[in-house]
Amino acid sequence: MSTTLGQNTSVGEPHAAVTPEKIIQIGLGFWGSKTLLSSVELGIFTHLAQGPMSCEELARAAGVHPRGSRDFFDALVALGMLNRHAGHYSNTHESNIFLDKNKPSYIGGVLEMANSRLYPQWGSLTEGLRTGKHQNEAKGTDDGFNTLYSDPQRLRTFLSAMTGISLPPAIAIARKFPWNKYQTFVDVGTAQGGLPTQVVLAHEHVTGKGFDLPIVQPIFEDYVHSFGLQKRLSFEAGNFFEDPLPEADVIVMGHILHDWNLEEKMMLLSKAVKALPRGGSLIVYEALIDDDRRHNAFGLLMSLNMLIETPGGFDYTGADCCGWMKKVGFSESYVEHLVGPDSMVVGVK
Amino acid sequence: MSTTLGQNTSVGEPHAAVTPEKIIQIGLGFWGSKTLLSSVELGIFTHLAQGPMSCEELARAAGVHPRGSRDFFDALVALGMLNRHAGHYSNTHESNIFLDKNKPSYIGGVLEMANSRLYPQWGSLTEGLRTGKHQNEAKGTDDGFNTLYSDPQRLRTFLSAMTGISLPPAIAIARKFPWNKYQTFVDVGTAQGGLPTQVVLAHEHVTGKGFDLPIVQPIFEDYVHSFGLQKRLSFEAGNFFEDPLPEADVIVMGHILHDWNLEEKMMLLSKAVKALPRGGSLIVYEALIDDDRRHNAFGLLMSLNMLIETPGGFDYTGADCCGWMKKVGFSESYVEHLVGPDSMVVGVK
C-alpha cells in the first residue's frame, strides 16, 4: 500500500495518507466540549482555586464517583484546562482567572447556560434546519426572550452568561475606541453591565447608562455596585421595541442585533441614529462573520445558534452592517477586529 | 491598559493578553460538532458527490429550510468539510471519500450513531460522573449491549459505526504488522469485518475469520461479499464470555477490551493466550491513552464514553495493557502507534 499523498484515492481502499481523522475529531468534538461544561457545573475550577488536590480529594470535593474521576480530570489536563504535577491537579492560569466562581472575572455563566440550555437544544439542530423554526424553551411560541425572562433564576444565569461572552470584546472596546472624543454613552441591552463597567474603569472622564428591561435593573445594580461604580453608571429602564433609545454621545449594541430579523435590525439602527448627536458614534459588536463567509466558523455557528434560540435572528458580516448603517443615515462606518471571533462596526452620524 | 503578557493578571481586570477564548471555543465546541453530525444526517455529502450545487439546489436536495441554509453550508466550509467556489458548494477530498453514503469507504456510520445516540446520552455526563453509572438506552439495567443488539436497525447502525472508527487503524495494522510470518488470524468482536477485509486485501497468503454473536453473521457476510472476499474470510458464531476463542496464528481485538471491566478484560486476554500457538500474536488496538495520561485527549474522552455507554468499561494505556499481557502469560509485548489517536499493543506468546 503506497504512502504518497493523493496517489491512491480509489473509494474501495482509502489511502493511508487521506484519513478521516479530522472528520472524526470534529464529529466527536462534543465529547471534549461537554466534559468542560460538566466540569464547570461540578465546580472543579472553583474547588481548585483553593489549592492543588489529589484525585481523591478533588473527587470528594466535587462529588465525583471514583469510576470516572481520574479519566475526567486527566481529560481536562489533556484539553489544557487543568495542570497536573506529582499526582496533584491545579487550575491553569486561564481557568483560575475565568472559571473560579468566586472571582469577579468568572465567565463560566456562558458555559452554565450552554450546559443547561444550549447543549440539549442543539440536539434538535436538524429539525431547526428543516423547519427554520427555533428549538428552545419557547419552541412553538413566538418569542424566546419572554420565556427566558419569565424565570428569575434562568434570567440571572442568562445575564451572567452574556457578561461571560461580552467581557473580552468589552475590554478591547474600552482600549480601541477613541473614548477621548466623547463624554457619555449608553449600552443598549446592557444585561449586567459588563461593557459599561469596563469602559468607565478605563476612562475616568466618561459616564454611562445601561438600558434594558425593568426586570434587569436590580441585577445591573448589584454588578455595578460590586465595582463601586454607581456614581458613574446608572440604569435606564425601557423596551427598545416600544421606546426611543436614550440620547448619548456613543451608543453601544453588543450581541443585540443578531437576535432579531432584518426588519427589526433596521428599526434598532434607525432608533440609534435618532438618539445620537451629529458626530456621535454607534458601536455594534458581534462575532462578525468574515465578508467572504468562509473563515470565522464561530460567527457562522453563532448564527445557527440564533436559528435555535430566536424566531428570526441571524448573524452577519461587517459589510452587511456597514450597508445597513448607510441606509439608516450614518455618514461613515468602519470595521475593527477586537479579540477572538469578535469585531466591532463603528457608525458615525 | 497594558498589552504585555503576564503583567496585569489581577482577577478584577483580566488582562487583554490572557483571554478566555480557548475556554469559550472548547465549551461551545459542540456547535461545530453537532453541525457536522446534522449534515451527515441530512445527506449533504452524499448529495454533493453528484456534483457541485448552489445554495438553493443543495437546500432543496437535502430538505433544508431557506432560513438557515446559507449559514449551515458556509459553516461547513469554515469547518473544512465543504468547498465553495463561485457560489457553488462541493465536497472536499476527504468528505467525498469518507462521507458519501454510496461509497464503500463511507465512515459516517460512527457519526450517525454519535448523532442519534451519543450526543443525547452525553447530555447526562454530569449524572454519569456523579454516580459512576452508564447513561445509555440501558440506563438502570445491566448490559448496554443486550439493549443495543435487540433492535436490528440500531445494530446495523452500530456495526457500521464500528467499521467507521476501525477502518483507519485496520489499514495501518494491515501495513505495519509482520503478516509475512503468519497464515491465519481471527478478529474477535469483528462486527462487519472491517479489519479482516483490509488485512486480506493487503496480504494474499493470509486467510481469516470474524468471530462475533450469531446475529452479526448476515451483516458480516454482506460486507465481505461486497469485496468478493468470501473464499478467504469466514464467520464463526460465538460468545466470548461463554465460548473459547477460535484458534489462529494471530488474534485481533479492536475496540473490544475497553468495553469491559478489569476482570472481564483479564478473562478475554487469558482466552486469547490459550487460543494461540507458541510464537502466535495477539493484536489489541484502541485509542490508547498515553502512558503519562496527559496528551491523548481523545483516548481519555473515549474512556468517558465507556462510562456513558457501559456498566464497567474503561480505556487504558499501553503500559497497562503490557502489564496485563505479562500476567496472563504472554512472553513479550510492544506498543506501536497506528494512525490518529489509535495505537496497537502486540503480545507474543
Interface residues (C-beta under 8 A of the other chain):
Chain A: M1 T9 V11 G12 E13 P14 A16 V18 T19 P20 E21 K22 I23 I24 Q25 I26 G27 L28 G29 F30 W31 G32 S33 K34 T35 L36 L37 S38 V40 E41 L42 G63 V64 H65 P66 R67 G68 S69 R70 D71 F72 D74 A75 V77 A78 L79 G80 M81 R84 H93 E94 S95 I97 F98 L99 K103 P104 S105 I107 V110 L111 A114 N115 L118 Y119 P120 W122 G123 L125 T126 G128 L129 R130 T131 G132 G164 I165 L167 P168 I171 A172 A174 R175 L201 A202 F227 I289 R293 R294 H295 N296 A297 F298 L300 L301 M302 S303 L304 N305 L307 F314 D315 V339 G340 P341
Chain B: M1 T9 V11 G12 E13 P14 A16 V18 T19 P20 E21 K22 I23 I24 Q25 I26 G27 L28 G29 F30 W31 G32 S33 K34 T35 L36 L37 S38 V40 E41 L42 G63 V64 H65 P66 R67 G68 S69 R70 D71 F72 D74 A75 V77 A78 L79 G80 M81 R84 H93 E94 S95 I97 F98 L99 K103 P104 S105 I107 V110 L111 A114 N115 L118 Y119 P120 W122 G123 L125 T126 G128 L129 R130 T131 G132 G164 I165 L167 P168 I171 A172 A174 R175 Q198 L201 A202 F227 I289 R293 R294 H295 N296 A297 F298 L300 L301 M302 S303 L304 N305 L307 F314 D315 V339 G340
